[in-house]
Amino acid sequence: MTQTIAPVLGEATVQELRETGRGESLTPSDEGYAEACRVWNGAHDGRRPALVVRCTGAADVIAAIGFARSTHLPIAVRGGAHSIAGFSTCDGGLVIDLSPMKGVRVDPETRRATVGGGAVWADVDHETQAYGLATTGGLVSSTGVGGFTLGGGIGWLMRRHGLACDNLVAADVVTADGRLVRASEAENADLVWGLRGGGGNFGIVTQFEFELHAVGPMVYAGPIFYAADAARELLHAFRDWAGDAPDEITALVDLTTAPPLPVIPAEWHGKKVAAFIAVSAGPLDMGESLVADFRTVAEPIADLLGPMPYQVIQTLIDPLWQKGLNSYFKATNLSGLDDELIDRLTELHLAAPGPQCEIHVHQMGGAVARVTDDATAFTERSMPFVLNAVTGWHDAEVGSAHRDWARSVIGAAENVSTGRAYVNFLGDADADAARSSYGHQTYARLVALKNEHDPSNVFRLNQNIEPQAADA
Ligand SMILES: Cc1cc2nc3c(=O)[nH]c(=O)nc-3n(C[C@H](O)[C@H](O)[C@H](O)COP(=O)(O)OP(=O)(O)OC[C@H]3O[C@@H](n4cnc5c(N)ncnc54)[C@H](O)[C@@H]3O)c2cc1C
């Protein structure tokens, strides 16, 4: 693929881009190209773009889009490079790598943070916690702010403070025709609606502005681990508790395998376990009382739920999900958690083909559900739970077994699946999945926005909203 486009990518033209831009432009013959190709998900690391442009600001982004359009190269946009479906790289195209743009500025008076388009959550948490502030970020701190927020953003603060996209106040966006526009409720309100859940379909965000909240520095947080045979009781208790829990707490049940961490008794390492994991961002004593039931649902193997710095819970599972791991997710929104599904999940947990096969049942509701469905492109806010089958593996040979297992977990939820899903948890790039994930009404509105901002689908390596042909 790279060879076919090499003639189009004449050195003189790349040279021009190098002279006008401030960031590096790397082709396969450049030193550093191999490293520049690397993305978080090892399953997509084999791709070889024709050019990787490491942008240092909006001007570089504008130049890179112009270059790609004039040379007819497909564009892959990269923030934190965590895309499960592999959108942050491509074969033979141009990667617009925003990772040098990771500056974060906090205004403690207005409780706002401006965040570079290539920052990761560790960058944001580091700066905001200096003022005892935070906004909803990811469960792993190396996840990019960009893809995470634009898809929605499910995190530990969401039931109290909303999804990441609900805290997005404004964005600077470079559009497909190379214009830098501001999107907020006051300017281009339709665009900011689409950026709150519609993914990278409408342009490249060079700067995000987020609302911040007082959080921590200590929160009541962490996991309680139980033996796998307690999974059924745990899921029943979780289901009955989740709907009435106050907004302060956000929790999930994780059916997993005990990692070899010193905090878990050695005899459990590598064995199937169930975990209740929660973050209560209210007063610490409130957190303790909110989780009391989970201390008696079964005998814990390890109870690590207690007061801890917010930044510790935000980085707690980072070592398990490191760059280079192969990964595949599949997810669905649930209308409920019935006994049949609980039984199937506990069986599938025991049948998991590897130690990094996890079944996550996220508690939704709270502030997420109080935003009306038409207020943002992220929809179906009334769903009580999100089911996510998360897999990671090192040996390429076991990849298909992991993908099949994830698909069977989601297949098991057929009766209580709403048929829709959170786009950031979809490991396949599938136009029909994107369409059904948003639902008919929201999808139609997204198409109208795409027609306006990107009618030739310049930004198509994403859960794609296909523009409608003018004569359609
Ligand atoms: C280990 C791990 C943990 C995760 N945990 C969570 C979690 O807790 N909650 C959750 O909701 N999701 C989670 N996810 C999913 C995550 O939200 C998506 O993978 C998301 O796309 C990651 O964003 P990124 O910027 O790192 O990705 P990238 O791969 O860099 O980008 C993915 C796509 O997003 C778009 N994009 C990224 N940045 C920009 C930008 N600045 N402007 C325009 N478009 C942009 C582009 O279309 C790009 O192709 C997790 C993923 C992984 C791998």
The ligand as a Tripos MOL2 file, in Angstrom:
@<TRIPOS>MOLECULE
LIG
   53    58     1     0     0
SMALL
NO_CHARGES

@<TRIPOS>ATOM
      1 C1         -7.1420    0.6880   28.0970 C.3       1 LIG1
      2 C2         -8.3900    1.4100   27.6970 C.ar      1 LIG1
      3 C3         -9.2440    1.8790   28.6660 C.ar      1 LIG1
      4 C4        -10.4140    2.5580   28.3060 C.ar      1 LIG1
      5 N1        -11.2430    3.0080   29.2970 N.ar      1 LIG1
      6 C5        -12.3430    3.7090   28.9620 C.ar      1 LIG1
      7 C6        -13.1850    4.2470   29.9710 C.ar      1 LIG1
      8 O1        -12.9230    4.1340   31.1560 O.2       1 LIG1
      9 N2        -14.2790    4.9170   29.5810 N.ar      1 LIG1
     10 C7        -14.5870    5.1230   28.2620 C.ar      1 LIG1
     11 O2        -15.5780    5.7890   27.9850 O.2       1 LIG1
     12 N3        -13.7980    4.6320   27.2910 N.ar      1 LIG1
     13 C8        -12.6920    3.9300   27.6070 C.ar      1 LIG1
     14 N4        -11.9010    3.4200   26.6200 N.ar      1 LIG1
     15 C9        -12.2930    3.6130   25.2170 C.3       1 LIG1
     16 C10       -11.8150    4.9790   24.7500 C.3       1 LIG1
     17 O3        -12.7730    5.9480   25.1090 O.3       1 LIG1
     18 C11       -11.6540    5.0130   23.2220 C.3       1 LIG1
     19 O4        -10.7180    4.0510   22.8400 O.3       1 LIG1
     20 C12       -11.2220    6.3910   22.7450 C.3       1 LIG1
     21 O5        -11.3390    6.4560   21.3560 O.3       1 LIG1
     22 C13        -9.7990    6.7050   23.1410 C.3       1 LIG1
     23 O6         -9.4510    8.0100   22.7940 O.3       1 LIG1
     24 P1         -7.9580    8.3210   22.2990 P.3       1 LIG1
     25 O7         -7.8520    9.7620   22.0170 O.co2     1 LIG1
     26 O8         -6.9760    7.6890   23.2180 O.co2     1 LIG1
     27 O9         -7.9610    7.4690   20.9680 O.3       1 LIG1
     28 P2         -7.3170    7.6600   19.5290 P.3       1 LIG1
     29 O10        -7.0830    6.2800   19.0560 O.co2     1 LIG1
     30 O11        -6.1770    8.5820   19.5350 O.co2     1 LIG1
     31 O12        -8.4890    8.3240   18.7500 O.3       1 LIG1
     32 C14        -9.6250    7.5760   18.3780 C.3       1 LIG1
     33 C15       -10.4370    8.4160   17.4460 C.3       1 LIG1
     34 O13       -10.9930    9.5050   18.1660 O.3       1 LIG1
     35 C16       -10.9730   10.6600   17.3700 C.3       1 LIG1
     36 N5        -10.1150   11.6910   17.9850 N.ar      1 LIG1
     37 C17        -9.1990   11.5480   18.9530 C.ar      1 LIG1
     38 N6         -8.7150   12.7520   19.3240 N.ar      1 LIG1
     39 C18        -9.3430   13.6570   18.5440 C.ar      1 LIG1
     40 C19        -9.3070   15.0650   18.4520 C.ar      1 LIG1
     41 N7         -8.5400   15.8050   19.2520 N.pl3     1 LIG1
     42 N8        -10.1010   15.6760   17.5300 N.ar      1 LIG1
     43 C20       -10.9040   14.9470   16.7270 C.ar      1 LIG1
     44 N9        -10.9920   13.6100   16.7710 N.ar      1 LIG1
     45 C21       -10.2190   12.9750   17.6870 C.ar      1 LIG1
     46 C22       -10.4650   10.2460   16.0030 C.3       1 LIG1
     47 O14       -11.5470    9.8440   15.2030 O.3       1 LIG1
     48 C23        -9.6230    9.0590   16.3510 C.3       1 LIG1
     49 O15        -9.4110    8.1890   15.2920 O.3       1 LIG1
     50 C24       -10.7230    2.7570   26.9440 C.ar      1 LIG1
     51 C25        -9.8550    2.2730   25.9560 C.ar      1 LIG1
     52 C26        -8.7100    1.6110   26.3310 C.ar      1 LIG1
     53 C27        -7.7960    1.0880   25.2730 C.3       1 LIG1
@<TRIPOS>BOND
     1     1     2 1
     2     2     3 ar
     3     2    52 ar
     4     3     4 ar
     5     4     5 ar
     6     4    50 ar
     7     5     6 ar
     8     6     7 ar
     9     6    13 1
    10     7     8 2
    11     7     9 ar
    12     9    10 ar
    13    10    11 2
    14    10    12 ar
    15    12    13 ar
    16    13    14 ar
    17    14    15 1
    18    14    50 ar
    19    15    16 1
    20    16    17 1
    21    16    18 1
    22    18    19 1
    23    18    20 1
    24    20    21 1
    25    20    22 1
    26    22    23 1
    27    23    24 1
    28    24    25 2
    29    24    26 1
    30    24    27 1
    31    27    28 1
    32    28    29 2
    33    28    30 1
    34    28    31 1
    35    31    32 1
    36    32    33 1
    37    33    34 1
    38    33    48 1
    39    34    35 1
    40    35    36 1
    41    35    46 1
    42    36    37 ar
    43    36    45 ar
    44    37    38 ar
    45    38    39 ar
    46    39    40 ar
    47    39    45 ar
    48    40    41 1
    49    40    42 ar
    50    42    43 ar
    51    43    44 ar
    52    44    45 ar
    53    46    47 1
    54    46    48 1
    55    48    49 1
    56    50    51 ar
    57    51    52 ar
    58    52    53 1
@<TRIPOS>SUBSTRUCTURE
     1 LIG1         1 GROUP 0 **** ****
